[in-house]
Amino acid sequence: MNKKQFTASIHLKGWSVEDALSRWGRSQDWYHRNTNGTEKQKQRLEDMIKGLPEQGE
């Protein structure tokens, strides 16, 4: 996935990137590093997004 795809996945769950990062206790810099990082970093981010509840639950 690329950064736009990660962002879209977060938005599909009803979250803004800022709100998701706040929930995870992570910074914008962390997000940028992981969206452009190694496969392990990208997989971790993808798993974190999958773990986000649908907004409104």
N, C-alpha and C positions, 0 to 999 in steps of 0.2 A: 504494500500500500504506500501511497505517497501522502504528503501532508493534507492535500485537499480531500482525499478519501477518509483519512482519520477524522478530519473536521466534520465532514458530512455524516460519518457514523455517529459522532457525538450529537450532532443536530437532530438526527433521526430519532434519537432517544428523548428528544425534547430539552436537551441541555445546551447551554452556551459553553464554549471552550473555557472561558473564565470560571464559570460555576463548577464545571467538572474538575478543573485544576484545584480550585479552592476545596472541594470535597476531598480530593486526594492529598491535599497539603503539598502540592507541587507548584513550581513556578513556570512562567512562560518560557524561560530559557530551557528548563528541563523538557518541556513539550517540544520545542524546536530541535533540541539535540536528539530526542528519541524518534521524532518523525523522520529525521534524516540519518539515523544511526544504523547500528548493526542489525542483523536479522533478529538477534536476541532482544534488543531494545524495542524493535517494532512489534515483536510478538508479545512482550510484556504490556506495551501500550494497548494493543488490540485486546488482550485479555482484560485489562482494566476497563476498557470501554464496554466490553461484553458484560462486565459485572455491574455496570451502572443500571440502576432501576429506571424504568420508564418514568419520565417526569410526571408527577401527579399521583404516583403510587405512595 
